[in-house]
Amino acid sequence: MDNTTIGTLSKQSVSSWRKTDTMWMLGLYGTAIGAGVLFLPINAGIGGLIPLIIMAILAFPMTFFAHRGLTRFVLSGKNAGEDITEVVEEHFGISAGKLITLLYFFAIYPILLVYSVAITNTVESFITHQMHMTAPPRAILSLVLLLGLMTLVHFGQDLIVKAMSILVFPFVAVLMALALYLIPNWNTTVFENVSLSGNGVGHGMLMTLWLVIPVMVFSFNHSPIISSFAVAKRKEYGDDAEKKCSRILAFSHIMMVLTVMFFVFSCVLSLSPADLMEAKAQNVSILSYLANHFSNPVIEYIAP
């Protein structure tokens, strides 16, 4: 086979779209869309309309180029099949690999703290508002919840991972259904007092962006699966893996930005900045606050 034929086949392999590409596109999408989305409308909306628009503009380039850069780094390894840890050791040595692992721990640990507080607040709110009971002391409630989750992970980690990868798609479908349901409740409150210095209720624009960008990155984050994604595509496409990975990442991020930002804007338009500040003070997810705010029987019990 001559070089011309090989080049033609190579171009066809990159331009064609396979079933595995679709699976990875949906997998990346499903991995990124998580609980962080439930706190994004609150943090993004309290600063008013301008920070919200800026966030919508930054969402795609900030997350896409970061994940593409990480993918390219994994693909830069000499040997196919090397994951991110092996590539780090290849480029920087064993000591750097240990340092990256330590930094990864410090990146994940605050997220665990956020989840621990959030799940306690959500269950406490459900007991108080939906079950109309007195919630137990927070120390006992949080201990029971965390021990329960740790027990499930200890005895069925593989099962939980598989279940979460399946449940994430109904989760997104529910978010979209809720966003559509909120349309009749849209109002113009967020358009009042549009100012670069804030809306008089939340923080100023710069402070709002400073606080919301980490939440936004968290909401679109699928960096843990990037290593496996890059390794799989390199085995499948060889030297053309970088171009194919960029296409898959682009489509996946477009889906993420469109669906998540529609949900965020729908929530913000249906509530006032004062309502969002109240949700922030309660430290509950947007679904729990919507359940209590609109007093809809379905949302009250399904959302939390």
C-alpha positions in Angstrom: 0.0 0.0 0.0 1.5 3.3 -1.0 1.8 6.5 1.1 -1.1 8.2 -0.8 -3.5 5.3 0.1 -2.4 5.4 3.7 -2.9 9.1 3.9 -6.4 8.8 2.4 -7.4 6.1 4.9 -5.9 8.3 7.8 -8.1 11.3 6.7 -11.2 9.1 6.5 -10.6 7.6 10.0 -10.5 11.2 11.4 -13.4 12.6 9.4 -15.7 9.6 9.9 -17.7 9.3 13.1 -17.9 5.9 14.8 -20.3 4.5 17.4 -17.4 4.5 19.9 -17.0 8.3 19.4 -20.7 8.8 20.3 -20.3 6.6 23.4 -17.3 8.6 24.5 -19.0 11.9 23.8 -22.0 10.9 25.9 -19.7 9.4 28.5 -17.7 12.7 28.9 -21.0 14.6 29.0 -22.4 12.3 31.7 -19.2 12.4 33.8 -19.1 16.2 33.8 -22.8 16.8 34.6 -23.1 16.3 38.4 -24.1 17.8 41.6 -22.1 21.0 41.0 -24.8 22.0 38.5 -27.3 22.2 41.3 -25.3 25.0 43.0 -24.3 26.9 39.9 -27.6 28.9 39.5 -27.4 30.1 43.1 -23.8 31.3 42.8 -24.2 32.7 39.3 -27.5 34.4 39.8 -26.9 36.4 43.0 -24.6 38.9 41.1 -27.2 39.9 38.6 -27.4 39.6 34.8 -24.0 40.8 33.7 -21.9 38.2 35.6 -24.4 35.6 34.3 -23.8 36.6 30.7 -20.0 36.7 31.2 -20.1 33.2 32.7 -22.1 31.9 29.7 -19.5 33.4 27.3 -16.6 31.9 29.3 -18.1 28.5 29.9 -17.1 26.8 26.6 -13.6 28.1 26.0 -12.6 27.8 29.7 -13.6 24.2 30.0 -13.0 22.9 26.5 -9.4 24.2 26.2 -8.5 23.0 29.6 -9.7 19.5 28.9 -8.2 19.5 25.5 -4.8 20.5 26.9 -5.0 17.7 29.5 -5.9 15.2 26.7 -3.0 16.4 24.6 -0.7 15.9 27.6 -1.8 12.3 28.1 -1.3 11.7 24.3 2.2 13.1 24.5 3.5 9.9 26.0 5.9 7.9 23.9 4.1 4.6 24.3 0.4 3.9 23.6 -1.5 2.9 26.7 0.3 5.2 29.1 -2.1 6.9 31.5 -1.6 10.4 33.0 0.5 9.1 35.9 2.9 7.3 33.6 3.2 10.3 31.3 4.0 12.6 34.2 6.7 10.2 35.4 8.0 10.0 31.8 8.3 13.8 31.4 9.2 14.9 34.9 10.3 11.9 36.9 9.0 9.8 39.7 9.2 12.6 42.3 7.0 14.8 40.1 4.5 12.0 39.8 4.2 11.8 43.6 3.8 15.6 43.8 1.0 15.5 41.2 -0.8 12.8 43.2 -0.5 15.0 46.3 -1.9 18.0 44.5 -4.7 15.9 43.2 -5.6 15.0 46.7 -5.7 18.7 47.7 -7.9 19.4 44.7 -10.4 16.7 45.6 -10.6 17.1 49.4 -12.4 20.4 49.4 -15.0 18.9 47.1 -15.7 16.2 49.6 -16.2 18.8 52.3 -18.7 20.6 50.0 -20.6 17.4 49.4 -20.6 16.5 53.1 -22.2 19.8 54.1 -24.6 19.9 51.1 -26.0 16.5 51.6 -26.6 17.1 55.3 -28.4 20.4 54.5 -30.5 18.8 51.8 -31.6 15.9 54.1 -32.2 18.3 57.0 -34.4 20.5 54.8 -36.3 17.5 53.5 -37.0 16.3 57.0 -38.1 19.7 58.1 -40.2 21.0 55.1 -41.5 17.8 53.4 -41.7 15.4 56.3 -42.7 18.1 58.8 -40.5 16.5 61.5 -37.8 17.9 63.7 -34.4 17.1 62.3 -31.9 15.4 64.5 -28.8 17.3 65.6 -26.5 18.1 62.7 -23.6 16.2 64.2 -25.6 13.0 64.4 -27.3 13.4 61.0 -24.1 14.1 59.2 -22.4 11.2 60.9 -25.1 8.8 59.9 -25.2 10.0 56.3 -21.4 9.9 55.8 -21.1 6.5 57.4 -24.0 5.2 55.2 -22.3 6.4 52.1 -18.9 5.1 53.1 -20.5 1.7 53.8 -22.1 1.6 50.3 -18.8 2.5 48.7 -16.9 0.0 50.7 -19.1 -2.9 49.7 -20.1 -2.0 46.2 -17.8 0.6 44.6 -17.9 -1.0 41.1 -21.6 -1.3 41.3 -22.0 2.4 42.4 -19.8 3.6 39.5 -21.8 1.7 37.0 -25.1 2.9 38.5 -24.0 6.5 38.5 -23.0 6.3 34.8 -26.5 5.2 34.0 -28.4 7.5 36.4 -26.7 10.6 35.2 -28.7 10.7 32.0 -32.1 10.6 33.7 -30.7 13.2 36.0 -30.0 15.5 33.0 -33.5 14.8 31.6 -35.0 15.8 34.9 -33.0 19.0 34.9 -34.2 19.9 31.4 -37.8 19.0 32.3 -37.6 21.3 35.4 -36.1 24.1 33.3 -39.0 23.9 30.9 -41.5 23.7 33.8 -40.1 26.9 35.2 -40.7 28.9 32.0 -44.2 30.2 33.1 -42.6 31.5 36.3 -40.0 33.6 34.5 -39.9 37.3 35.5 -37.8 40.4 34.8 -36.4 40.9 38.3 -32.9 39.9 37.2 -33.0 42.7 34.6 -33.6 45.4 37.2 -30.6 47.4 38.5 -28.2 46.0 35.9 -24.9 47.4 36.9 -21.2 46.5 36.9 -21.1 47.1 40.6 -23.7 44.4 41.4 -27.5 44.4 41.9 -27.6 45.7 45.4 -28.4 42.2 46.8 -25.4 40.0 46.1 -21.7 40.7 45.6 -20.3 43.0 42.9 -19.5 41.7 39.5 -15.8 40.9 40.1 -16.5 39.2 43.4 -19.3 37.2 41.9 -17.1 36.0 39.0 -14.3 35.2 41.5 -16.7 33.0 43.5 -18.7 31.5 40.6 -15.9 30.5 38.2 -14.7 27.6 40.5 -18.3 26.4 40.7 -18.6 26.6 37.0 -15.4 24.7 36.4 -16.6 22.1 38.9 -19.9 21.8 37.1 -18.3 21.0 33.7 -15.4 19.0 35.0 -14.6 15.5 33.6 -10.9 15.6 34.1 -10.8 12.2 36.0 -11.9 10.4 32.9 -9.7 12.3 30.4 -6.8 9.9 30.9 -8.9 6.8 30.0 -10.4 8.7 27.2 -7.1 9.6 25.6 -5.6 6.1 26.1 -8.7 4.5 24.4 -8.7 6.9 21.5 -4.9 6.5 20.9 -5.3 2.8 20.7 -8.2 3.2 18.2 -6.8 6.0 16.0 -3.1 6.0 16.6 -1.4 9.2 15.4 -4.8 10.7 14.5 -6.1 10.5 18.1 -5.5 14.1 18.9 -7.7 15.4 16.1 -10.4 12.9 16.9 -10.3 13.7 20.6 -10.6 17.4 19.9 -13.8 16.8 17.9 -15.3 14.6 20.5 -14.5 17.1 23.3 -15.9 20.0 21.3 -19.3 18.2 20.7 -19.4 17.1 24.3 -18.8 20.6 25.7 -21.3 22.2 23.3 -23.9 19.8 24.7 -22.8 20.6 28.3 -22.9 24.4 27.9 -26.3 24.5 26.1 -28.1 22.2 28.6 -26.5 23.5 31.8 -26.8 27.2 30.9 -30.4 26.7 29.9 -31.1 25.2 33.3 -29.1 28.0 35.0 -30.9 30.8 33.2 -34.3 29.2 33.7 -33.7 29.0 37.5 -32.4 32.5 37.7 -35.2 34.0 35.6 -37.8 32.3 37.8 -36.4 33.6 41.1 -35.3 37.0 42.3 -31.7 37.9 43.5 -33.1 38.0 47.0 -34.4 34.4 46.6 -31.0 33.3 45.4 -29.4 35.0 48.4 -31.8 33.1 50.7 -30.9 29.8 49.0 -27.2 30.7 49.4 -27.7 31.4 53.1 -29.5 28.1 53.5 -26.7 26.3 51.7 -29.0 23.9 49.9 -29.1 22.9 46.2 -31.3 24.8 43.8 -33.7 21.9 43.6 -34.3 21.9 47.3 -34.9 25.6 47.3 -37.3 25.4 44.3 -39.2 22.6 46.1 -39.8 24.8 49.1 -40.3 28.0 47.2 -43.0 26.9 44.7 -44.7 24.4 47.0 -45.3 22.0 44.2 -46.1 18.5 45.5 -44.1 16.8 42.8 -41.0 19.0 43.1 -41.2 18.9 46.9 -40.6 15.2 47.1 -38.7 14.5 43.8 -36.2 17.4 43.8 -34.4 16.8 47.1 
